[in-house]
Amino acid sequence: MTQRRPTLIALRRRIDRIDSAIHDLLIRRTALVEKVGEVKKGERVKIRPGREADIAYRLIARHRGRFPKAELLRIWREIIVATLPFEGPFSVAVFAPHGQGGVWDLTRDHYGSFTPITRHDSGLGVMRAVAGGHASVGVLPLPIPDDEDAWWPEMMDSLALGRATVRVIARLPFAGAGNARGQNPGALVIAPVMPDPTARDRACLALETDGRTGREAMVRAFARARLGKPELICSENENKSSVLWLADCPGHVALDDPRLAALTRAFDGACRRVVVLGAYAEPLGPKDMAAGAQPKKKKKKGRRP
């Protein structure tokens, strides 16, 4: 004799019970976040991008079933961002000139639909807003070669001269661009804090070398300093007597990392300065976001006649 299939009404009741359980857990989670805010009271910057990335890595690793991973992370991003104001005012400054909405879309998707976002027409305006405390974080477009309005040389000078402490803390999109406008838009997030390390970091370094140092010499120097193979972007300095390099390399590089001194030595006098611009947790890739494994179905024990 076959078992009766559950009715639609019964299934909906079960879903309602699960929704209530999820809601109860969300209320409990919020209470714990409020306690975390009390512990962190007095800290100027309370955002912890490394912690946020570790949450995403853990959820993706344990996920099962047909619910899409991208939507799963979108839910958690809204949960995380919704509770950030409990620890103090939270807002975002974004470099989004008129007609360039891709970076704005990435910002909204990552930092929530209801987070205050202000638009700026220059990278310098975003950096000043964050450094001056007018915004909690800033979002800037990914650096590109031959960019006349590159923002990272200004950050390099500000950090080297001690004028500001704003650094790179994250890269967007973290879990896919979604419906962001533009082709493959990308951005870096800045804040007045050095991010905590995660298991999957990349570091952003800025270097000034003499005009004779080429790309191959840069790669060799990073290898000698055990900093991995960097992705490089160069920009000729205004006085044309030196070259500025932006290096994106694997791993986390702390401000006191001994490899920085080793990197300077590896240039045999050709490197004038090395500045840590920050670091970010590696965004999730196609393999991470592939459909999760399907839960195993339990074998039903047949009834004896």
DAWOHU-V650462 format. One record per pair of residues at least 4 apart in sequence whose C-alpha atoms are under 8 Angstrom apart, sorted by sequence separation. I is the first residue (numbers start at 1). J is the second residue. If there is no record, write none. Layout:
i->I j->J
i->I j->J
This chain:
i->6 j->10
i->7 j->11
i->8 j->12
i->9 j->13
i->10 j->14
i->11 j->15
i->12 j->16
i->13 j->17
i->14 j->18
i->15 j->19
i->16 j->20
i->17 j->21
i->18 j->22
i->19 j->23
i->20 j->24
i->21 j->25
i->22 j->26
i->23 j->27
i->24 j->28
i->25 j->29
i->26 j->30
i->27 j->31
i->28 j->32
i->29 j->33
i->30 j->34
i->31 j->35
i->32 j->36
i->33 j->37
i->34 j->38
i->35 j->39
i->36 j->40
i->37 j->41
i->48 j->52
i->49 j->53
i->50 j->54
i->51 j->55
i->52 j->56
i->53 j->57
i->54 j->58
i->55 j->59
i->56 j->60
i->57 j->61
i->58 j->62
i->59 j->63
i->67 j->71
i->68 j->72
i->69 j->73
i->70 j->74
i->71 j->75
i->72 j->76
i->73 j->77
i->74 j->78
i->75 j->79
i->76 j->80
i->77 j->81
i->78 j->82
i->79 j->83
i->80 j->84
i->81 j->85
i->83 j->87
i->84 j->88
i->85 j->89
i->96 j->100
i->97 j->101
i->100 j->104
i->101 j->105
i->102 j->106
i->103 j->107
i->104 j->108
i->105 j->109
i->106 j->110
i->107 j->111
i->108 j->112
i->109 j->113
i->111 j->115
i->121 j->125
i->122 j->126
i->123 j->127
i->124 j->128
i->125 j->129
i->126 j->130
i->127 j->131
i->128 j->132
i->129 j->133
i->130 j->134
i->143 j->147
i->151 j->155
i->152 j->156
i->153 j->157
i->154 j->158
i->155 j->159
i->156 j->160
i->157 j->161
i->158 j->162
i->159 j->163
i->173 j->177
i->181 j->185
i->197 j->201
i->209 j->213
i->213 j->217
i->214 j->218
i->215 j->219
i->216 j->220
i->217 j->221
i->218 j->222
i->219 j->223
i->220 j->224
i->221 j->225
i->222 j->226
i->223 j->227
i->236 j->240
i->237 j->241
i->253 j->257
i->256 j->260
i->257 j->261
i->258 j->262
i->259 j->263
i->260 j->264
i->261 j->265
i->262 j->266
i->263 j->267
i->264 j->268
i->265 j->269
i->267 j->271
i->284 j->288
i->285 j->289
i->286 j->290
i->6 j->11
i->67 j->72
i->84 j->89
i->85 j->90
i->96 j->101
i->107 j->112
i->108 j->113
i->120 j->125
i->129 j->134
i->130 j->135
i->158 j->163
i->159 j->164
i->180 j->185
i->213 j->218
i->222 j->227
i->223 j->228
i->237 j->242
i->264 j->269
i->284 j->289
i->40 j->46
i->63 j->69
i->84 j->90
i->96 j->102
i->120 j->126
i->129 j->135
i->130 j->136
i->144 j->150
i->158 j->164
i->159 j->165
i->222 j->228
i->223 j->229
i->236 j->242
i->237 j->243
i->96 j->103
i->108 j->115
i->130 j->137
i->143 j->150
i->158 j->165
i->159 j->166
i->177 j->184
i->222 j->229
i->236 j->243
i->237 j->244
i->264 j->271
i->95 j->103
i->96 j->104
i->130 j->138
i->143 j->151
i->177 j->185
i->222 j->230
i->235 j->243
i->236 j->244
i->264 j->272
i->60 j->69
i->94 j->103
i->95 j->104
i->108 j->117
i->129 j->138
i->143 j->152
i->234 j->243
i->235 j->244
i->264 j->273
i->94 j->104
i->219 j->229
i->234 j->244
i->235 j->245
i->264 j->274
i->127 j->138
i->155 j->166
i->219 j->230
i->234 j->245
i->126 j->138
i->155 j->167
i->233 j->245
i->234 j->246
i->94 j->107
i->126 j->139
i->173 j->186
i->232 j->245
i->233 j->246
i->126 j->140
i->172 j->186
i->173 j->187
i->232 j->246
i->233 j->247
i->260 j->274
i->171 j->186
i->172 j->187
i->232 j->247
i->171 j->187
i->172 j->188
i->231 j->247
i->232 j->248
i->56 j->73
i->123 j->140
i->171 j->188
i->172 j->189
i->215 j->232
i->230 j->247
i->231 j->248
i->170 j->188
i->171 j->189
i->230 j->248
i->231 j->249
i->169 j->188
i->170 j->189
i->230 j->249
i->168 j->188
i->169 j->189
i->170 j->190
i->229 j->249
i->230 j->250
i->168 j->189
i->169 j->190
i->228 j->249
i->229 j->250
i->255 j->276
i->97 j->119
i->168 j->190
i->169 j->191
i->227 j->249
i->228 j->250
i->254 j->276
i->92 j->115
i->94 j->117
i->96 j->119
i->97 j->120
i->98 j->121
i->167 j->190
i->168 j->191
i->227 j->250
i->253 j->276
i->91 j->115
i->92 j->116
i->93 j->117
i->94 j->118
i->95 j->119
i->96 j->120
i->97 j->121
i->166 j->190
i->167 j->191
i->169 j->193
i->227 j->251
i->90 j->115
i->91 j->116
i->92 j->117
i->93 j->118
i->94 j->119
i->95 j->120
i->96 j->121
i->97 j->122
i->166 j->191
i->167 j->192
i->169 j->194
i->253 j->278
i->90 j->116
i->91 j->117
i->92 j->118
i->93 j->119
i->94 j->120
i->95 j->121
i->96 j->122
i->166 j->192
i->167 j->193
i->168 j->194
i->169 j->195
i->253 j->279
i->93 j->120
i->95 j->122
i->123 j->150
i->124 j->151
i->165 j->192
i->166 j->193
i->167 j->194
i->252 j->279
i->52 j->80
i->95 j->123
i->123 j->151
i->127 j->155
i->164 j->192
i->165 j->193
i->211 j->240
i->81 j->111
i->82 j->112
i->95 j->125
i->124 j->154
i->211 j->241
i->81 j->112
i->95 j->126
i->210 j->241
i->211 j->242
i->94 j->126
i->107 j->139
i->210 j->242
i->211 j->243
i->227 j->259
i->77 j->110
i->78 j->111
i->93 j->126
i->131 j->164
i->209 j->242
i->210 j->243
i->226 j->259
i->77 j->111
i->78 j->112
i->81 j->115
i->131 j->165
i->208 j->242
i->209 j->243
i->225 j->259
i->74 j->109
i->77 j->112
i->78 j->113
i->131 j->166
i->208 j->243
i->209 j->244
i->225 j->260
i->74 j->110
i->93 j->129
i->103 j->139
i->130 j->166
i->168 j->204
i->208 j->244
i->209 j->245
i->47 j->84
i->93 j->130
i->103 j->140
i->207 j->244
i->208 j->245
i->225 j->262
i->103 j->141
i->206 j->244
i->207 j->245
i->224 j->262
i->225 j->263
i->127 j->166
i->206 j->245
i->207 j->246
i->224 j->263
i->206 j->246
i->207 j->247
i->46 j->87
i->205 j->246
i->206 j->247
i->222 j->263
i->225 j->266
i->46 j->88
i->93 j->135
i->204 j->246
i->205 j->247
i->221 j->263
i->224 j->266
i->92 j->135
i->93 j->136
i->95 j->138
i->204 j->247
i->205 j->248
i->91 j->135
i->92 j->136
i->93 j->137
i->94 j->138
i->95 j->139
i->141 j->185
i->142 j->186
i->203 j->247
i->204 j->248
i->205 j->249
i->222 j->266
i->90 j->135
i->91 j->136
i->92 j->137
i->93 j->138
i->94 j->139
i->95 j->140
i->141 j->186
i->142 j->187
i->203 j->248
i->204 j->249
i->221 j->266
i->41 j->87
i->90 j->136
i->91 j->137
i->92 j->138
i->93 j->139
i->94 j->140
i->95 j->141
i->141 j->187
i->142 j->188
i->202 j->248
i->203 j->249
i->221 j->267
i->40 j->87
i->89 j->136
i->92 j->139
i->140 j->187
i->141 j->188
i->202 j->249
i->203 j->250
i->139 j->187
i->140 j->188
i->202 j->250
i->203 j->251
i->37 j->86
i->38 j->87
i->139 j->188
i->140 j->189
i->201 j->250
i->202 j->251
i->203 j->252
i->218 j->267
i->33 j->83
i->37 j->87
i->139 j->189
i->140 j->190
i->156 j->206
i->201 j->251
i->202 j->252
i->203 j->253
i->217 j->267
i->138 j->189
i->139 j->190
i->200 j->251
i->201 j->252
i->34 j->86
i->137 j->189
i->138 j->190
i->30 j->83
i->33 j->86
i->34 j->87
i->137 j->190
i->138 j->191
i->153 j->206
i->137 j->191
i->198 j->252
i->136 j->191
i->137 j->192
i->197 j->252
i->213 j->270
i->130 j->190
i->131 j->191
i->210 j->270
i->130 j->191
i->131 j->192
i->209 j->270
i->210 j->271
i->110 j->172
i->130 j->192
i->209 j->271
i->210 j->272
i->110 j->173
i->127 j->190
i->208 j->271
i->209 j->272
i->110 j->174
i->207 j->271
i->208 j->272
i->209 j->273
i->107 j->172
i->207 j->272
i->208 j->273
i->106 j->172
i->207 j->273
i->208 j->274
i->106 j->173
i->207 j->274
i->206 j->274
i->207 j->275
i->205 j->274
i->206 j->275
i->205 j->275
i->206 j->276
i->106 j->177
i->205 j->276
i->206 j->277
i->204 j->276
i->205 j->277
i->203 j->276
i->204 j->277
i->205 j->278
i->105 j->179
i->106 j->180
i->203 j->277
i->204 j->278
i->105 j->180
i->203 j->278
i->204 j->279
i->105 j->181
i->203 j->279
i->103 j->180
i->202 j->279
i->203 j->280
i->102 j->180
i->201 j->279
i->202 j->280
i->101 j->180
i->102 j->181
i->106 j->185
i->201 j->280
i->202 j->281
i->101 j->181
i->102 j->182
i->106 j->186
i->201 j->281
i->202 j->282
i->101 j->182
i->106 j->187
i->200 j->281
i->201 j->282
i->100 j->182
i->103 j->185
i->200 j->282
i->102 j->185
i->103 j->186
i->195 j->278
i->198 j->281
i->103 j->187
i->194 j->278
i->195 j->279
i->197 j->281
i->194 j->279
i->195 j->280
i->145 j->233
i->146 j->234
i->144 j->233
i->145 j->234
i->146 j->235
i->143 j->233
i->145 j->235
i->45 j->136
i->153 j->244
i->152 j->246
i->73 j->175
i->70 j->175
i->70 j->176
i->174 j->282
i->175 j->283
i->176 j->284
i->168 j->277
i->169 j->278
i->170 j->279
i->171 j->280
i->174 j->283
i->175 j->284
i->176 j->285
i->167 j->277
i->168 j->278
i->169 j->279
i->170 j->280
i->171 j->281
i->173 j->283
i->174 j->284
i->175 j->285
i->167 j->278
i->168 j->279
i->169 j->280
i->170 j->281
i->171 j->282
i->172 j->283
i->167 j->279
i->168 j->280
i->171 j->283
i->175 j->289
i->160 j->275
i->159 j->275
i->159 j->277
i->156 j->275
i->49 j->169
i->49 j->170
i->156 j->277
i->155 j->277
i->54 j->198
i->50 j->195
i->51 j->196
i->53 j->198
i->49 j->195
i->50 j->196
i->45 j->192
i->48 j->195
i->49 j->196
i->50 j->197
i->51 j->198
i->45 j->193
i->48 j->196
i->50 j->198
i->70 j->289
i->69 j->289
i->69 j->290
i->69 j->291
i->68 j->291
i->69 j->292
i->66 j->291
i->66 j->292
i->61 j->288
i->65 j->292
i->66 j->293
i->53 j->281
i->60 j->288
i->64 j->292
i->65 j->293
i->66 j->294
i->60 j->289
i->63 j->292
i->64 j->293
i->65 j->294
i->50 j->280
i->63 j->293
i->64 j->294
i->65 j->295
i->49 j->280
i->50 j->281
i->64 j->295
i->49 j->281
